[in-house]
Each structure stands twice: as structure tokens, then as C-alpha cells.
Amino acid sequence: MIHAQERGRPKRRKKIEWKLLTDLPVQPRKDAIEKIEWCALRWKIEVFHKILKSGCKAEESNCEPLSV
């Protein structure tokens, strides 16, 4: 388990606190930081997919995947 808290004291909101479960090795501190960064990137990917689906109507397009 990785337990991470935001540094500093943000104004008008609570600190961000994550508890992440993983089966990947997390021995040195840098391994834990790497896994936290991966998790943070996941949210950017989620937003990207939301934009494709709702804003760009990607699922409604008539495009077919390219065959190789």
C-alpha cells in the first residue's frame, strides 16, 4: 500500500490524500513516487477519453479502423 498526502496547506479545500493498493514492488521511495505519478496520469487519460466521446462524438463517427 502507498499512502501519499499533498504537501503544503491548500486554501479553501482539504489536502489531497491517496491510498493506493498495488501488487508492484515498492521498496525505495522513488518506486512509490513513480506509482503515484502513474495514477495521476490516469486522470488525464480519463478526461481525454471523455472529450473524445462527448465533445468529438467519436463513437458516432462512421470511421472504420485501418487494416494492416
N, CA, C and O atoms as a Tripos MOL2 file, in Angstrom:
@<TRIPOS>MOLECULE
protein
  272   271    68     0     0
PROTEIN
NO_CHARGES

@<TRIPOS>ATOM
      1 N           0.8440   -1.1760    0.0000 N.3       1 MET1
      2 CA          0.0000    0.0000    0.0000 C.3       1 MET1
      3 C           0.8860    1.2360    0.0000 C.2       1 MET1
      4 O           1.9170    1.2840    0.6720 O.2       1 MET1
      5 N           0.4680    2.2190   -0.7580 N.am      2 ILE2
      6 CA          1.1540    3.5090   -0.8050 C.3       2 ILE2
      7 C           0.1980    4.5480   -0.2240 C.2       2 ILE2
      8 O          -0.9490    4.6560   -0.6580 O.2       2 ILE2
      9 N           0.6710    5.3010    0.7470 N.am      3 HIS3
     10 CA         -0.1260    6.3690    1.3460 C.3       3 HIS3
     11 C           0.5790    7.6830    1.0260 C.2       3 HIS3
     12 O           1.7300    7.8780    1.4160 O.2       3 HIS3
     13 N          -0.0970    8.5790    0.3250 N.am      4 ALA4
     14 CA          0.5060    9.8460   -0.0800 C.3       4 ALA4
     15 C          -0.3990   11.0040    0.3120 C.2       4 ALA4
     16 O          -1.6210   10.9170    0.1920 O.2       4 ALA4
     17 N           0.2060   12.0870    0.7820 N.am      5 GLN5
     18 CA         -0.5270   13.3070    1.1180 C.3       5 GLN5
     19 C           0.1140   14.4920    0.3990 C.2       5 GLN5
     20 O           1.3310   14.5630    0.2270 O.2       5 GLN5
     21 N          -0.7370   15.4010   -0.0070 N.am      6 GLU6
     22 CA         -0.2780   16.6250   -0.6510 C.3       6 GLU6
     23 C           0.5320   17.4580    0.3420 C.2       6 GLU6
     24 O           0.1780   17.5650    1.5160 O.2       6 GLU6
     25 N           1.6120   18.0390   -0.1430 N.am      7 ARG7
     26 CA          2.4240   18.9200    0.7010 C.3       7 ARG7
     27 C           1.7950   20.2940    0.7800 C.2       7 ARG7
     28 O           1.0090   20.6850   -0.0820 O.2       7 ARG7
     29 N           2.1480   21.0190    1.8190 N.am      8 GLY8
     30 CA          1.6410   22.3770    1.9650 C.3       8 GLY8
     31 C           0.2140   22.3850    2.4770 C.2       8 GLY8
     32 O          -0.3640   21.3340    2.7550 O.2       8 GLY8
     33 N          -0.3450   23.5680    2.5990 N.am      9 ARG9
     34 CA         -1.7120   23.7200    3.0980 C.3       9 ARG9
     35 C          -2.5150   24.4820    2.0480 C.2       9 ARG9
     36 O          -2.4250   25.7080    1.9680 O.2       9 ARG9
     37 N          -3.3020   23.7620    1.2380 N.am     10 PRO10
     38 CA         -4.0910   24.4460    0.2080 C.3      10 PRO10
     39 C          -5.1850   25.3190    0.8150 C.2      10 PRO10
     40 O          -5.7120   25.0250    1.8880 O.2      10 PRO10
     41 N          -5.5140   26.3950    0.1090 N.am     11 LYS11
     42 CA         -6.5780   27.2920    0.5630 C.3      11 LYS11
     43 C          -7.9240   26.7720    0.0790 C.2      11 LYS11
     44 O          -8.0420   26.2960   -1.0510 O.2      11 LYS11
     45 N          -8.9240   26.8610    0.9200 N.am     12 ARG12
     46 CA        -10.3230   26.5660    0.5890 C.3      12 ARG12
     47 C         -10.6220   25.1190    0.2100 C.2      12 ARG12
     48 O         -11.6630   24.8450   -0.3860 O.2      12 ARG12
     49 N          -9.7450   24.2090    0.5370 N.am     13 ARG13
     50 CA        -10.0330   22.7960    0.2940 C.3      13 ARG13
     51 C          -9.1510   21.9260    1.1830 C.2      13 ARG13
     52 O          -8.1620   22.3930    1.7490 O.2      13 ARG13
     53 N          -9.5200   20.6770    1.2930 N.am     14 LYS14
     54 CA         -8.7130   19.7410    2.0650 C.3      14 LYS14
     55 C          -7.4900   19.3090    1.2620 C.2      14 LYS14
     56 O          -7.4780   19.3940    0.0340 O.2      14 LYS14
     57 N          -6.4760   18.8500    1.9600 N.am     15 LYS15
     58 CA         -5.3130   18.2740    1.2830 C.3      15 LYS15
     59 C          -5.7390   17.0240    0.5180 C.2      15 LYS15
     60 O          -6.6430   16.3040    0.9430 O.2      15 LYS15
     61 N          -5.0930   16.7760   -0.5940 N.am     16 ILE16
     62 CA         -5.3290   15.5520   -1.3380 C.3      16 ILE16
     63 C          -4.6000   14.4280   -0.6170 C.2      16 ILE16
     64 O          -3.4270   14.5540   -0.2670 O.2      16 ILE16
     65 N          -5.3070   13.3360   -0.4030 N.am     17 GLU17
     66 CA         -4.7190   12.1760    0.2630 C.3      17 GLU17
     67 C          -5.0940   10.9320   -0.5290 C.2      17 GLU17
     68 O          -6.2710   10.6710   -0.7770 O.2      17 GLU17
     69 N          -4.0800   10.1680   -0.9230 N.am     18 TRP18
     70 CA         -4.3080    8.9520   -1.6920 C.3      18 TRP18
     71 C          -3.8320    7.7490   -0.9120 C.2      18 TRP18
     72 O          -2.8000    7.7860   -0.2430 O.2      18 TRP18
     73 N          -4.6050    6.6770   -1.0100 N.am     19 LYS19
     74 CA         -4.1880    5.3740   -0.5070 C.3      19 LYS19
     75 C          -4.3030    4.4400   -1.6990 C.2      19 LYS19
     76 O          -5.4050    4.1240   -2.1490 O.2      19 LYS19
     77 N          -3.1730    4.0060   -2.2020 N.am     20 LEU20
     78 CA         -3.1370    3.1910   -3.4170 C.3      20 LEU20
     79 C          -2.7010    1.7680   -3.0860 C.2      20 LEU20
     80 O          -1.7340    1.5570   -2.3530 O.2      20 LEU20
     81 N          -3.4150    0.8100   -3.6260 N.am     21 LEU21
     82 CA         -3.0330   -0.5890   -3.4760 C.3      21 LEU21
     83 C          -2.3890   -1.0580   -4.7670 C.2      21 LEU21
     84 O          -2.8840   -0.7580   -5.8530 O.2      21 LEU21
     85 N          -1.3000   -1.7850   -4.6600 N.am     22 THR22
     86 CA         -0.5980   -2.2710   -5.8310 C.3      22 THR22
     87 C           0.0460   -3.6140   -5.5230 C.2      22 THR22
     88 O           0.3600   -3.9250   -4.3740 O.2      22 THR22
     89 N           0.2350   -4.3980   -6.5710 N.am     23 ASP23
     90 CA          0.9860   -5.6360   -6.4040 C.3      23 ASP23
     91 C           2.3850   -5.4940   -7.0150 C.2      23 ASP23
     92 O           3.1310   -6.4670   -7.1260 O.2      23 ASP23
     93 N           2.7220   -4.2590   -7.4100 N.am     24 LEU24
     94 CA          4.0560   -3.9770   -7.9450 C.3      24 LEU24
     95 C           5.0220   -3.7080   -6.7950 C.2      24 LEU24
     96 O           4.6060   -3.2480   -5.7310 O.2      24 LEU24
     97 N           6.3020   -3.9900   -6.9990 N.am     25 PRO25
     98 CA          7.2720   -3.7370   -5.9220 C.3      25 PRO25
     99 C           7.4180   -2.2480   -5.6250 C.2      25 PRO25
    100 O           7.5300   -1.4270   -6.5350 O.2      25 PRO25
    101 N           7.4160   -1.9180   -4.3410 N.am     26 VAL26
    102 CA          7.5530   -0.5270   -3.9040 C.3      26 VAL26
    103 C           8.5140   -0.5310   -2.7170 C.2      26 VAL26
    104 O           8.0860   -0.4300   -1.5670 O.2      26 VAL26
    105 N           9.7870   -0.6450   -2.9900 N.am     27 GLN27
    106 CA         10.7550   -0.6710   -1.9050 C.3      27 GLN27
    107 C          11.3420    0.7140   -1.6480 C.2      27 GLN27
    108 O          11.0720    1.3080   -0.6030 O.2      27 GLN27
    109 N          12.1330    1.2380   -2.5730 N.am     28 PRO28
    110 CA         12.6200    2.5920   -2.2790 C.3      28 PRO28
    111 C          11.5170    3.6200   -2.5020 C.2      28 PRO28
    112 O          10.5190    3.3560   -3.1740 O.2      28 PRO28
    113 N          11.7210    4.7810   -1.9280 N.am     29 ARG29
    114 CA         10.7400    5.8730   -2.0260 C.3      29 ARG29
    115 C          10.4600    6.2470   -3.4770 C.2      29 ARG29
    116 O           9.3300    6.5910   -3.8240 O.2      29 ARG29
    117 N          11.4830    6.1830   -4.3250 N.am     30 LYS30
    118 CA         11.2890    6.5710   -5.7310 C.3      30 LYS30
    119 C          10.3110    5.6460   -6.4430 C.2      30 LYS30
    120 O           9.6230    6.0840   -7.3650 O.2      30 LYS30
    121 N          10.2300    4.3750   -6.0410 N.am     31 ASP31
    122 CA          9.2340    3.4680   -6.6180 C.3      31 ASP31
    123 C           7.8220    3.9330   -6.2670 C.2      31 ASP31
    124 O           6.9300    3.9090   -7.1150 O.2      31 ASP31
    125 N           7.6220    4.3530   -5.0300 N.am     32 ALA32
    126 CA          6.3080    4.8370   -4.6050 C.3      32 ALA32
    127 C           5.9240    6.0980   -5.3810 C.2      32 ALA32
    128 O           4.7830    6.2340   -5.8210 O.2      32 ALA32
    129 N           6.8630    7.0040   -5.5460 N.am     33 ILE33
    130 CA          6.6010    8.2450   -6.2930 C.3      33 ILE33
    131 C           6.2380    7.9300   -7.7380 C.2      33 ILE33
    132 O           5.3390    8.5530   -8.3030 O.2      33 ILE33
    133 N           6.9240    6.9740   -8.3340 N.am     34 GLU34
    134 CA          6.6310    6.5730   -9.7130 C.3      34 GLU34
    135 C           5.1920    6.0670   -9.8260 C.2      34 GLU34
    136 O           4.4860    6.4350  -10.7650 O.2      34 GLU34
    137 N           4.7510    5.2380   -8.8940 N.am     35 LYS35
    138 CA          3.3840    4.6920   -8.9490 C.3      35 LYS35
    139 C           2.3430    5.7970   -8.7530 C.2      35 LYS35
    140 O           1.2820    5.7640   -9.3770 O.2      35 LYS35
    141 N           2.6340    6.7600   -7.9060 N.am     36 ILE36
    142 CA          1.7300    7.9000   -7.7070 C.3      36 ILE36
    143 C           1.6250    8.7200   -8.9870 C.2      36 ILE36
    144 O           0.5350    9.1590   -9.3550 O.2      36 ILE36
    145 N           2.7380    8.9250   -9.6590 N.am     37 GLU37
    146 CA          2.7210    9.6700  -10.9380 C.3      37 GLU37
    147 C           1.9060    8.9250  -11.9810 C.2      37 GLU37
    148 O           1.1740    9.5500  -12.7490 O.2      37 GLU37
    149 N           2.0180    7.5960  -12.0250 N.am     38 TRP38
    150 CA          1.2100    6.8010  -12.9600 C.3      38 TRP38
    151 C          -0.2740    7.0200  -12.6900 C.2      38 TRP38
    152 O          -1.0580    7.2150  -13.6190 O.2      38 TRP38
    153 N          -0.6470    6.9870  -11.4390 N.am     39 CYS39
    154 CA         -2.0540    7.1530  -11.0710 C.3      39 CYS39
    155 C          -2.5540    8.5500  -11.4620 C.2      39 CYS39
    156 O          -3.6790    8.6980  -11.9410 O.2      39 CYS39
    157 N          -1.7200    9.5630  -11.2580 N.am     40 ALA40
    158 CA         -2.1000   10.9260  -11.6300 C.3      40 ALA40
    159 C          -2.3040   11.0460  -13.1410 C.2      40 ALA40
    160 O          -3.2050   11.7560  -13.5860 O.2      40 ALA40
    161 N          -1.4860   10.3650  -13.9250 N.am     41 LEU41
    162 CA         -1.6360   10.4000  -15.3800 C.3      41 LEU41
    163 C          -2.9360    9.7380  -15.8340 C.2      41 LEU41
    164 O          -3.5130   10.1170  -16.8530 O.2      41 LEU41
    165 N          -3.3820    8.7630  -15.0780 N.am     42 ARG42
    166 CA         -4.6190    8.0700  -15.4300 C.3      42 ARG42
    167 C          -5.7700    9.0460  -15.5590 C.2      42 ARG42
    168 O          -6.6090    8.8860  -16.4450 O.2      42 ARG42
    169 N          -5.8360   10.0630  -14.6910 N.am     43 TRP43
    170 CA         -6.9450   11.0120  -14.7390 C.3      43 TRP43
    171 C          -6.8930   11.8650  -15.9900 C.2      43 TRP43
    172 O          -7.9380   12.2380  -16.5230 O.2      43 TRP43
    173 N          -5.6990   12.1820  -16.4720 N.am     44 LYS44
    174 CA         -5.5880   12.9280  -17.7320 C.3      44 LYS44
    175 C          -6.1170   12.0860  -18.8930 C.2      44 LYS44
    176 O          -6.7730   12.6030  -19.7960 O.2      44 LYS44
    177 N          -5.8270   10.7940  -18.8600 N.am     45 ILE45
    178 CA         -6.3140    9.8870  -19.8990 C.3      45 ILE45
    179 C          -7.8370    9.7890  -19.8450 C.2      45 ILE45
    180 O          -8.4930    9.7840  -20.8860 O.2      45 ILE45
    181 N          -8.4020    9.7110  -18.6420 N.am     46 GLU46
    182 CA         -9.8620    9.6510  -18.4860 C.3      46 GLU46
    183 C         -10.5220   10.8920  -19.0850 C.2      46 GLU46
    184 O         -11.5320   10.7780  -19.7780 O.2      46 GLU46
    185 N          -9.9640   12.0720  -18.8260 N.am     47 VAL47
    186 CA        -10.5190   13.3180  -19.3610 C.3      47 VAL47
    187 C         -10.4130   13.3280  -20.8860 C.2      47 VAL47
    188 O         -11.3480   13.7500  -21.5670 O.2      47 VAL47
    189 N          -9.2820   12.8650  -21.4280 N.am     48 PHE48
    190 CA         -9.0960   12.7880  -22.8770 C.3      48 PHE48
    191 C         -10.1850   11.9170  -23.5100 C.2      48 PHE48
    192 O         -10.7840   12.3000  -24.5140 O.2      48 PHE48
    193 N         -10.4360   10.7550  -22.9260 N.am     49 HIS49
    194 CA        -11.4680    9.8640  -23.4670 C.3      49 HIS49
    195 C         -12.8600   10.4780  -23.3550 C.2      49 HIS49
    196 O         -13.6890   10.3010  -24.2470 O.2      49 HIS49
    197 N         -13.1160   11.1890  -22.2790 N.am     50 LYS50
    198 CA        -14.4150   11.8510  -22.1200 C.3      50 LYS50
    199 C         -14.6140   12.8850  -23.2250 C.2      50 LYS50
    200 O         -15.7040   12.9920  -23.7870 O.2      50 LYS50
    201 N         -13.5640   13.6460  -23.5390 N.am     51 ILE51
    202 CA        -13.6470   14.6490  -24.6040 C.3      51 ILE51
    203 C         -13.8970   13.9790  -25.9450 C.2      51 ILE51
    204 O         -14.7130   14.4540  -26.7360 O.2      51 ILE51
    205 N         -13.1960   12.8750  -26.2080 N.am     52 LEU52
    206 CA        -13.4050   12.1610  -27.4710 C.3      52 LEU52
    207 C         -14.8490   11.6750  -27.6060 C.2      52 LEU52
    208 O         -15.4610   11.7960  -28.6670 O.2      52 LEU52
    209 N         -15.3820   11.1220  -26.5090 N.am     53 LYS53
    210 CA        -16.7290   10.5480  -26.5720 C.3      53 LYS53
    211 C         -17.8160   11.6170  -26.6270 C.2      53 LYS53
    212 O         -18.7150   11.5380  -27.4640 O.2      53 LYS53
    213 N         -17.7450   12.6100  -25.7510 N.am     54 SER54
    214 CA        -18.8330   13.5840  -25.6720 C.3      54 SER54
    215 C         -18.6150   14.7790  -26.5870 C.2      54 SER54
    216 O         -19.5240   15.1590  -27.3240 O.2      54 SER54
    217 N         -17.4480   15.3700  -26.5570 N.am     55 GLY55
    218 CA        -17.1940   16.5690  -27.3540 C.3      55 GLY55
    219 C         -17.0140   16.2880  -28.8230 C.2      55 GLY55
    220 O         -17.5380   17.0200  -29.6630 O.2      55 GLY55
    221 N         -16.2830   15.2390  -29.1500 N.am     56 CYS56
    222 CA        -15.9800   14.9190  -30.5540 C.3      56 CYS56
    223 C         -16.9240   13.8770  -31.1360 C.2      56 CYS56
    224 O         -16.8640   13.5810  -32.3290 O.2      56 CYS56
    225 N         -17.7960   13.3190  -30.3000 N.am     57 LYS57
    226 CA        -18.7500   12.2980  -30.7530 C.3      57 LYS57
    227 C         -18.0280   11.1570  -31.4790 C.2      57 LYS57
    228 O         -18.4890   10.6920  -32.5210 O.2      57 LYS57
    229 N         -16.9100   10.7150  -30.9320 N.am     58 ALA58
    230 CA        -16.0790    9.6950  -31.5690 C.3      58 ALA58
    231 C         -16.8310    8.3910  -31.7960 C.2      58 ALA58
    232 O         -16.6070    7.7190  -32.8020 O.2      58 ALA58
    233 N         -17.7170    8.0240  -30.8780 N.am     59 GLU59
    234 CA        -18.4360    6.7630  -31.0260 C.3      59 GLU59
    235 C         -19.4920    6.8160  -32.1270 C.2      59 GLU59
    236 O         -19.9200    5.7750  -32.6250 O.2      59 GLU59
    237 N         -19.9090    8.0120  -32.5060 N.am     60 GLU60
    238 CA        -20.9330    8.1560  -33.5420 C.3      60 GLU60
    239 C         -20.3440    8.2590  -34.9480 C.2      60 GLU60
    240 O         -21.0900    8.2330  -35.9270 O.2      60 GLU60
    241 N         -19.0490    8.3710  -35.0630 N.am     61 SER61
    242 CA        -18.4500    8.5350  -36.3900 C.3      61 SER61
    243 C         -18.5540    7.2500  -37.1930 C.2      61 SER61
    244 O         -18.6820    6.1660  -36.6240 O.2      61 SER61
    245 N         -18.5000    7.3680  -38.5090 N.am     62 ASN62
    246 CA        -18.5890    6.2050  -39.3880 C.3      62 ASN62
    247 C         -17.2230    5.6900  -39.7940 C.2      62 ASN62
    248 O         -17.1110    4.8840  -40.7180 O.2      62 ASN62
    249 N         -16.1890    6.1440  -39.1190 N.am     63 CYS63
    250 CA        -14.8410    5.7080  -39.4720 C.3      63 CYS63
    251 C         -14.6290    4.2730  -39.0260 C.2      63 CYS63
    252 O         -15.0800    3.8590  -37.9580 O.2      63 CYS63
    253 N         -13.9290    3.5230  -39.8710 N.am     64 GLU64
    254 CA        -13.5840    2.1580  -39.5290 C.3      64 GLU64
    255 C         -12.0870    2.0900  -39.2790 C.2      64 GLU64
    256 O         -11.3280    2.8630  -39.8630 O.2      64 GLU64
    257 N         -11.6530    1.1770  -38.4220 N.am     65 PRO65
    258 CA        -10.2180    1.0790  -38.1460 C.3      65 PRO65
    259 C          -9.4600    0.6620  -39.4140 C.2      65 PRO65
    260 O          -9.9780   -0.0680  -40.2590 O.2      65 PRO65
    261 N          -8.2440    1.1400  -39.5130 N.am     66 LEU66
    262 CA         -7.3870    0.7750  -40.6470 C.3      66 LEU66
    263 C          -6.9380   -0.6580  -40.4920 C.2      66 LEU66
    264 O          -6.5720   -1.0770  -39.3940 O.2      66 LEU66
    265 N          -6.9600   -1.4220  -41.5770 N.am     67 SER67
    266 CA         -6.4230   -2.7780  -41.5110 C.3      67 SER67
    267 C          -5.0240   -2.7690  -42.0980 C.2      67 SER67
    268 O          -4.7440   -2.1090  -43.0990 O.2      67 SER67
    269 N          -4.1720   -3.5080  -41.4520 N.am     68 VAL68
    270 CA         -2.7520   -3.5300  -41.8660 C.3      68 VAL68
    271 C          -2.4750   -4.7040  -42.7230 C.2      68 VAL68
    272 O          -1.3430   -4.8920  -43.1670 O.2      68 VAL68
@<TRIPOS>BOND
     1     1     2 1
     2     2     3 1
     3     3     4 2
     4     3     5 am
     5     5     6 1
     6     6     7 1
     7     7     8 2
     8     7     9 am
     9     9    10 1
    10    10    11 1
    11    11    12 2
    12    11    13 am
    13    13    14 1
    14    14    15 1
    15    15    16 2
    16    15    17 am
    17    17    18 1
    18    18    19 1
    19    19    20 2
    20    19    21 am
    21    21    22 1
    22    22    23 1
    23    23    24 2
    24    23    25 am
    25    25    26 1
    26    26    27 1
    27    27    28 2
    28    27    29 am
    29    29    30 1
    30    30    31 1
    31    31    32 2
    32    31    33 am
    33    33    34 1
    34    34    35 1
    35    35    36 2
    36    35    37 am
    37    37    38 1
    38    38    39 1
    39    39    40 2
    40    39    41 am
    41    41    42 1
    42    42    43 1
    43    43    44 2
    44    43    45 am
    45    45    46 1
    46    46    47 1
    47    47    48 2
    48    47    49 am
    49    49    50 1
    50    50    51 1
    51    51    52 2
    52    51    53 am
    53    53    54 1
    54    54    55 1
    55    55    56 2
    56    55    57 am
    57    57    58 1
    58    58    59 1
    59    59    60 2
    60    59    61 am
    61    61    62 1
    62    62    63 1
    63    63    64 2
    64    63    65 am
    65    65    66 1
    66    66    67 1
    67    67    68 2
    68    67    69 am
    69    69    70 1
    70    70    71 1
    71    71    72 2
    72    71    73 am
    73    73    74 1
    74    74    75 1
    75    75    76 2
    76    75    77 am
    77    77    78 1
    78    78    79 1
    79    79    80 2
    80    79    81 am
    81    81    82 1
    82    82    83 1
    83    83    84 2
    84    83    85 am
    85    85    86 1
    86    86    87 1
    87    87    88 2
    88    87    89 am
    89    89    90 1
    90    90    91 1
    91    91    92 2
    92    91    93 am
    93    93    94 1
    94    94    95 1
    95    95    96 2
    96    95    97 am
    97    97    98 1
    98    98    99 1
    99    99   100 2
   100    99   101 am
   101   101   102 1
   102   102   103 1
   103   103   104 2
   104   103   105 am
   105   105   106 1
   106   106   107 1
   107   107   108 2
   108   107   109 am
   109   109   110 1
   110   110   111 1
   111   111   112 2
   112   111   113 am
   113   113   114 1
   114   114   115 1
   115   115   116 2
   116   115   117 am
   117   117   118 1
   118   118   119 1
   119   119   120 2
   120   119   121 am
   121   121   122 1
   122   122   123 1
   123   123   124 2
   124   123   125 am
   125   125   126 1
   126   126   127 1
   127   127   128 2
   128   127   129 am
   129   129   130 1
   130   130   131 1
   131   131   132 2
   132   131   133 am
   133   133   134 1
   134   134   135 1
   135   135   136 2
   136   135   137 am
   137   137   138 1
   138   138   139 1
   139   139   140 2
   140   139   141 am
   141   141   142 1
   142   142   143 1
   143   143   144 2
   144   143   145 am
   145   145   146 1
   146   146   147 1
   147   147   148 2
   148   147   149 am
   149   149   150 1
   150   150   151 1
   151   151   152 2
   152   151   153 am
   153   153   154 1
   154   154   155 1
   155   155   156 2
   156   155   157 am
   157   157   158 1
   158   158   159 1
   159   159   160 2
   160   159   161 am
   161   161   162 1
   162   162   163 1
   163   163   164 2
   164   163   165 am
   165   165   166 1
   166   166   167 1
   167   167   168 2
   168   167   169 am
   169   169   170 1
   170   170   171 1
   171   171   172 2
   172   171   173 am
   173   173   174 1
   174   174   175 1
   175   175   176 2
   176   175   177 am
   177   177   178 1
   178   178   179 1
   179   179   180 2
   180   179   181 am
   181   181   182 1
   182   182   183 1
   183   183   184 2
   184   183   185 am
   185   185   186 1
   186   186   187 1
   187   187   188 2
   188   187   189 am
   189   189   190 1
   190   190   191 1
   191   191   192 2
   192   191   193 am
   193   193   194 1
   194   194   195 1
   195   195   196 2
   196   195   197 am
   197   197   198 1
   198   198   199 1
   199   199   200 2
   200   199   201 am
   201   201   202 1
   202   202   203 1
   203   203   204 2
   204   203   205 am
   205   205   206 1
   206   206   207 1
   207   207   208 2
   208   207   209 am
   209   209   210 1
   210   210   211 1
   211   211   212 2
   212   211   213 am
   213   213   214 1
   214   214   215 1
   215   215   216 2
   216   215   217 am
   217   217   218 1
   218   218   219 1
   219   219   220 2
   220   219   221 am
   221   221   222 1
   222   222   223 1
   223   223   224 2
   224   223   225 am
   225   225   226 1
   226   226   227 1
   227   227   228 2
   228   227   229 am
   229   229   230 1
   230   230   231 1
   231   231   232 2
   232   231   233 am
   233   233   234 1
   234   234   235 1
   235   235   236 2
   236   235   237 am
   237   237   238 1
   238   238   239 1
   239   239   240 2
   240   239   241 am
   241   241   242 1
   242   242   243 1
   243   243   244 2
   244   243   245 am
   245   245   246 1
   246   246   247 1
   247   247   248 2
   248   247   249 am
   249   249   250 1
   250   250   251 1
   251   251   252 2
   252   251   253 am
   253   253   254 1
   254   254   255 1
   255   255   256 2
   256   255   257 am
   257   257   258 1
   258   258   259 1
   259   259   260 2
   260   259   261 am
   261   261   262 1
   262   262   263 1
   263   263   264 2
   264   263   265 am
   265   265   266 1
   266   266   267 1
   267   267   268 2
   268   267   269 am
   269   269   270 1
   270   270   271 1
   271   271   272 2
@<TRIPOS>SUBSTRUCTURE
     1 MET1         2 RESIDUE 1 A MET
     2 ILE2         6 RESIDUE 1 A ILE
     3 HIS3        10 RESIDUE 1 A HIS
     4 ALA4        14 RESIDUE 1 A ALA
     5 GLN5        18 RESIDUE 1 A GLN
     6 GLU6        22 RESIDUE 1 A GLU
     7 ARG7        26 RESIDUE 1 A ARG
     8 GLY8        30 RESIDUE 1 A GLY
     9 ARG9        34 RESIDUE 1 A ARG
    10 PRO10       38 RESIDUE 1 A PRO
    11 LYS11       42 RESIDUE 1 A LYS
    12 ARG12       46 RESIDUE 1 A ARG
    13 ARG13       50 RESIDUE 1 A ARG
    14 LYS14       54 RESIDUE 1 A LYS
    15 LYS15       58 RESIDUE 1 A LYS
    16 ILE16       62 RESIDUE 1 A ILE
    17 GLU17       66 RESIDUE 1 A GLU
    18 TRP18       70 RESIDUE 1 A TRP
    19 LYS19       74 RESIDUE 1 A LYS
    20 LEU20       78 RESIDUE 1 A LEU
    21 LEU21       82 RESIDUE 1 A LEU
    22 THR22       86 RESIDUE 1 A THR
    23 ASP23       90 RESIDUE 1 A ASP
    24 LEU24       94 RESIDUE 1 A LEU
    25 PRO25       98 RESIDUE 1 A PRO
    26 VAL26      102 RESIDUE 1 A VAL
    27 GLN27      106 RESIDUE 1 A GLN
    28 PRO28      110 RESIDUE 1 A PRO
    29 ARG29      114 RESIDUE 1 A ARG
    30 LYS30      118 RESIDUE 1 A LYS
    31 ASP31      122 RESIDUE 1 A ASP
    32 ALA32      126 RESIDUE 1 A ALA
    33 ILE33      130 RESIDUE 1 A ILE
    34 GLU34      134 RESIDUE 1 A GLU
    35 LYS35      138 RESIDUE 1 A LYS
    36 ILE36      142 RESIDUE 1 A ILE
    37 GLU37      146 RESIDUE 1 A GLU
    38 TRP38      150 RESIDUE 1 A TRP
    39 CYS39      154 RESIDUE 1 A CYS
    40 ALA40      158 RESIDUE 1 A ALA
    41 LEU41      162 RESIDUE 1 A LEU
    42 ARG42      166 RESIDUE 1 A ARG
    43 TRP43      170 RESIDUE 1 A TRP
    44 LYS44      174 RESIDUE 1 A LYS
    45 ILE45      178 RESIDUE 1 A ILE
    46 GLU46      182 RESIDUE 1 A GLU
    47 VAL47      186 RESIDUE 1 A VAL
    48 PHE48      190 RESIDUE 1 A PHE
    49 HIS49      194 RESIDUE 1 A HIS
    50 LYS50      198 RESIDUE 1 A LYS
    51 ILE51      202 RESIDUE 1 A ILE
    52 LEU52      206 RESIDUE 1 A LEU
    53 LYS53      210 RESIDUE 1 A LYS
    54 SER54      214 RESIDUE 1 A SER
    55 GLY55      218 RESIDUE 1 A GLY
    56 CYS56      222 RESIDUE 1 A CYS
    57 LYS57      226 RESIDUE 1 A LYS
    58 ALA58      230 RESIDUE 1 A ALA
    59 GLU59      234 RESIDUE 1 A GLU
    60 GLU60      238 RESIDUE 1 A GLU
    61 SER61      242 RESIDUE 1 A SER
    62 ASN62      246 RESIDUE 1 A ASN
    63 CYS63      250 RESIDUE 1 A CYS
    64 GLU64      254 RESIDUE 1 A GLU
    65 PRO65      258 RESIDUE 1 A PRO
    66 LEU66      262 RESIDUE 1 A LEU
    67 SER67      266 RESIDUE 1 A SER
    68 VAL68      270 RESIDUE 1 A VAL
